[in-house]
């Protein structure tokens, strides 16, 4: 079942309670790089987290900067470090990449272990130092397909595997998004979403109404998956912190949540492709 999360509705206390709900079992070791048993134990993390960040041209430079700052500040926040400390192993593995078209993904931060303030600071610094870029088209499916092999090449096996996708538009390039989502979920991967809705929809940037519905029905998936929409620029960083807290703790919020019914999508999952076709004829 998927969940819709309202910003500000999440209580940090519920995230920081004992993490008895780790959720998904550890991925099959056959899909991991070969390691000795002692090395596997030493490398064990609680969460393998892929941060997949939209840098398409529909994102303005201010949004891109705030997005970067939001992830960096969330990782070093007191609340995040407390949630990390409450985990069974007290550490997660993170990789951060930017995406746009189906063939345009760039890893900014390779796999890094975060197990306390020092490693959190190091990852945050890496995120902030990377040059900000923009690129054409929006391929959420391309981001998902790019993310899946990253888990197989991660030297730090975890109890849960999560793809965290942020973006401000629908898929309009590459393969359809639903089969990509379903393939990831079949591999035991959870996909959560951060739809960015801080501007009025514009035809010039291929925006759609109800982007949060699109993410809920077409993008996210897996046990406990959820969406945190950003509808206020001033709450951009708060939303990112909220989502990372939930992902690290492996929980859905305990208050003011609305279950998304398992039914036909409320919005056409190929709306982005159709808009592109209508506009450009290809």
PLY file of the C-alpha trace (Angstrom):
ply
format ascii 1.0
element vertex 282
property float x
property float y
property float z
element edge 281
property int vertex1
property int vertex2
end_header
0.00 0.00 0.00
1.20 3.49 -0.80
0.75 6.56 1.39
0.36 10.28 0.87
2.24 12.42 3.38
1.29 16.00 4.24
4.28 18.23 5.03
4.32 19.16 8.68
2.09 16.23 9.59
5.00 14.00 10.52
6.05 14.00 14.15
9.76 13.41 14.61
8.97 11.44 17.76
7.20 8.79 15.70
10.26 8.49 13.47
12.67 8.18 16.35
10.87 5.38 18.17
12.64 2.04 18.27
13.08 0.86 14.71
11.37 -2.50 15.05
9.69 -2.16 11.64
12.65 -2.58 9.36
10.17 -3.61 6.71
11.70 -5.45 3.79
14.01 -8.40 4.34
17.64 -8.13 3.31
18.13 -8.64 -0.43
19.27 -12.05 -1.60
23.03 -12.33 -1.09
23.34 -13.98 -4.52
22.82 -10.54 -6.07
25.72 -9.01 -4.13
29.41 -8.69 -4.91
31.29 -11.69 -3.46
32.48 -11.01 0.09
33.69 -13.13 2.99
31.20 -13.65 5.84
33.17 -11.40 8.19
33.29 -8.66 5.57
29.52 -8.95 5.03
28.88 -8.51 8.74
31.17 -5.51 8.92
29.56 -3.93 5.87
25.95 -4.41 6.98
23.88 -1.21 6.93
20.26 -0.57 7.80
19.27 1.15 4.56
20.70 1.39 1.06
19.39 4.75 -0.11
19.61 6.06 -3.67
18.87 9.78 -3.96
17.74 10.43 -7.55
17.46 14.18 -8.16
15.80 15.91 -11.14
17.93 18.53 -12.94
15.73 19.04 -16.01
15.36 22.52 -17.52
11.92 22.92 -15.94
13.78 23.32 -12.64
15.06 26.88 -12.28
18.51 27.58 -10.83
17.08 28.66 -7.50
15.13 25.41 -7.17
18.22 23.39 -8.03
20.27 25.23 -5.40
17.59 24.85 -2.72
17.21 21.17 -3.59
20.95 20.58 -3.14
21.00 22.54 0.12
17.94 20.66 1.33
19.56 17.25 0.99
22.85 18.44 2.48
21.17 20.09 5.47
18.85 17.14 6.06
21.76 14.69 6.25
23.54 16.71 8.95
20.40 17.66 10.90
20.04 16.66 14.54
16.81 14.81 13.76
18.43 12.76 11.00
21.42 11.81 13.14
19.11 10.80 16.00
17.08 8.60 13.66
20.32 7.07 12.39
21.50 6.33 15.91
18.22 4.54 16.71
18.70 2.00 13.91
19.90 -1.55 14.72
23.25 -1.02 13.00
23.30 2.76 13.26
24.41 3.33 9.68
23.12 3.68 6.16
24.68 3.69 2.69
23.84 6.60 0.37
24.50 7.43 -3.24
23.31 10.63 -4.96
22.80 11.08 -8.69
21.19 13.68 -10.93
18.99 12.79 -13.88
17.15 14.32 -16.83
16.71 12.45 -20.15
16.68 8.65 -20.39
20.41 8.60 -21.23
21.41 11.42 -18.89
22.26 10.38 -15.35
25.32 11.53 -13.44
26.52 10.16 -10.12
27.49 13.04 -7.84
28.18 10.98 -4.72
29.19 7.30 -5.10
28.16 4.93 -2.33
29.11 6.35 1.07
28.37 5.06 4.55
26.86 7.54 7.00
27.23 6.39 10.60
27.49 9.66 12.54
28.20 13.39 12.36
31.62 13.14 10.70
30.53 10.95 7.79
27.30 12.96 7.45
29.30 16.20 7.20
31.58 14.66 4.57
28.65 13.57 2.36
26.89 16.93 2.77
30.09 18.75 1.75
30.41 16.57 -1.37
26.84 17.38 -2.39
27.32 21.13 -1.96
30.67 21.29 -3.77
29.46 19.64 -6.99
28.69 22.11 -9.82
24.99 22.67 -10.43
23.85 21.68 -13.90
20.65 21.53 -15.95
19.71 19.24 -18.82
16.85 18.53 -21.22
13.87 16.16 -20.97
12.40 14.27 -18.01
12.81 10.50 -17.75
11.73 9.13 -14.39
11.85 5.65 -15.89
15.45 6.27 -16.94
16.28 7.27 -13.37
14.71 4.09 -12.00
16.47 1.84 -14.51
19.76 3.60 -13.74
19.22 3.22 -9.99
18.48 -0.51 -9.91
22.01 -1.76 -10.82
23.51 0.62 -8.27
22.23 -1.66 -5.52
23.92 -4.67 -7.08
27.25 -2.85 -7.11
26.92 -1.45 -3.59
29.59 -2.97 -1.29
27.44 -2.24 1.77
24.47 -4.69 1.85
21.46 -3.42 3.76
18.20 -4.49 5.30
16.18 -2.21 3.01
16.71 -0.77 -0.46
15.10 2.57 -1.26
15.06 4.88 -4.29
14.18 8.47 -3.37
13.02 10.35 -6.50
12.49 14.10 -6.63
11.13 15.88 -9.68
8.84 18.62 -10.96
7.28 16.92 -13.97
5.91 13.76 -15.52
7.92 11.23 -17.50
8.21 12.45 -21.12
11.24 10.56 -22.40
12.40 6.97 -22.54
10.38 3.97 -21.44
7.01 4.32 -19.68
7.39 4.82 -15.94
4.97 2.15 -14.66
6.89 -0.91 -15.96
10.11 0.58 -14.56
8.48 1.05 -11.17
7.02 -2.45 -11.21
10.37 -4.02 -12.09
12.07 -2.23 -9.20
9.34 -3.26 -6.76
9.63 -6.89 -7.94
13.29 -6.75 -6.89
12.35 -5.73 -3.36
13.13 -2.05 -3.90
10.94 0.67 -2.41
10.40 3.89 -4.39
9.37 7.09 -2.60
8.59 10.40 -4.25
9.16 14.11 -3.74
7.02 15.90 -6.36
8.01 19.57 -6.59
4.96 21.77 -7.12
6.12 25.24 -6.10
5.19 26.92 -9.41
1.91 27.18 -11.28
1.80 24.57 -14.06
3.10 25.96 -17.35
2.67 24.53 -20.84
6.09 25.89 -21.80
7.81 23.65 -19.26
5.50 20.63 -19.79
4.06 20.84 -16.29
0.94 18.93 -15.30
-1.82 19.48 -12.78
-1.85 17.20 -9.72
1.76 16.07 -10.00
1.37 14.56 -6.53
-1.36 12.25 -7.85
0.92 11.25 -10.71
3.71 10.35 -8.29
1.33 8.48 -5.99
-0.30 6.42 -8.74
2.47 6.04 -11.32
5.89 6.43 -9.67
6.11 5.22 -6.06
5.77 1.60 -5.03
6.73 -1.10 -2.56
5.76 -1.74 1.09
5.20 1.53 2.96
6.09 3.72 -0.02
4.98 7.34 0.23
4.93 10.76 -1.40
5.89 14.08 0.20
4.74 16.88 -2.13
6.36 20.31 -1.99
3.79 23.01 -2.68
5.51 25.88 -0.89
9.03 27.00 -1.80
9.64 27.98 1.83
9.02 24.36 2.90
11.34 22.80 0.34
14.04 21.90 2.83
11.54 20.81 5.48
9.97 18.36 3.02
13.33 16.83 2.12
14.21 16.40 5.79
10.81 14.83 6.52
11.22 12.32 3.70
14.75 11.32 4.66
13.72 10.83 8.28
10.94 8.47 7.25
13.18 6.57 4.85
15.93 6.08 7.40
13.53 4.93 10.10
11.67 2.66 7.69
8.30 4.00 8.76
5.22 5.65 7.38
3.81 8.52 9.42
1.43 7.60 12.21
-0.82 10.64 11.93
-2.80 12.43 9.25
-2.08 9.93 6.52
-4.41 9.07 3.69
-4.05 5.61 2.12
-3.95 5.60 -1.66
-6.58 3.16 -2.92
-5.36 0.28 -5.06
-7.34 1.20 -8.17
-6.89 2.65 -11.62
-4.60 5.72 -11.60
-6.41 9.02 -11.17
-4.16 10.50 -13.81
-2.89 9.02 -17.07
0.56 7.56 -16.37
1.65 8.49 -19.91
0.44 12.08 -19.73
3.96 13.43 -20.06
4.67 11.42 -23.22
1.34 12.51 -24.73
1.99 16.17 -23.96
5.40 15.94 -25.62
3.90 14.22 -28.66
1.14 16.80 -28.96
3.64 19.66 -28.76
6.55 18.37 -30.79
5.01 15.57 -32.86
7.65 13.05 -31.82
0 1
1 2
2 3
3 4
4 5
5 6
6 7
7 8
8 9
9 10
10 11
11 12
12 13
13 14
14 15
15 16
16 17
17 18
18 19
19 20
20 21
21 22
22 23
23 24
24 25
25 26
26 27
27 28
28 29
29 30
30 31
31 32
32 33
33 34
34 35
35 36
36 37
37 38
38 39
39 40
40 41
41 42
42 43
43 44
44 45
45 46
46 47
47 48
48 49
49 50
50 51
51 52
52 53
53 54
54 55
55 56
56 57
57 58
58 59
59 60
60 61
61 62
62 63
63 64
64 65
65 66
66 67
67 68
68 69
69 70
70 71
71 72
72 73
73 74
74 75
75 76
76 77
77 78
78 79
79 80
80 81
81 82
82 83
83 84
84 85
85 86
86 87
87 88
88 89
89 90
90 91
91 92
92 93
93 94
94 95
95 96
96 97
97 98
98 99
99 100
100 101
101 102
102 103
103 104
104 105
105 106
106 107
107 108
108 109
109 110
110 111
111 112
112 113
113 114
114 115
115 116
116 117
117 118
118 119
119 120
120 121
121 122
122 123
123 124
124 125
125 126
126 127
127 128
128 129
129 130
130 131
131 132
132 133
133 134
134 135
135 136
136 137
137 138
138 139
139 140
140 141
141 142
142 143
143 144
144 145
145 146
146 147
147 148
148 149
149 150
150 151
151 152
152 153
153 154
154 155
155 156
156 157
157 158
158 159
159 160
160 161
161 162
162 163
163 164
164 165
165 166
166 167
167 168
168 169
169 170
170 171
171 172
172 173
173 174
174 175
175 176
176 177
177 178
178 179
179 180
180 181
181 182
182 183
183 184
184 185
185 186
186 187
187 188
188 189
189 190
190 191
191 192
192 193
193 194
194 195
195 196
196 197
197 198
198 199
199 200
200 201
201 202
202 203
203 204
204 205
205 206
206 207
207 208
208 209
209 210
210 211
211 212
212 213
213 214
214 215
215 216
216 217
217 218
218 219
219 220
220 221
221 222
222 223
223 224
224 225
225 226
226 227
227 228
228 229
229 230
230 231
231 232
232 233
233 234
234 235
235 236
236 237
237 238
238 239
239 240
240 241
241 242
242 243
243 244
244 245
245 246
246 247
247 248
248 249
249 250
250 251
251 252
252 253
253 254
254 255
255 256
256 257
257 258
258 259
259 260
260 261
261 262
262 263
263 264
264 265
265 266
266 267
267 268
268 269
269 270
270 271
271 272
272 273
273 274
274 275
275 276
276 277
277 278
278 279
279 280
280 281
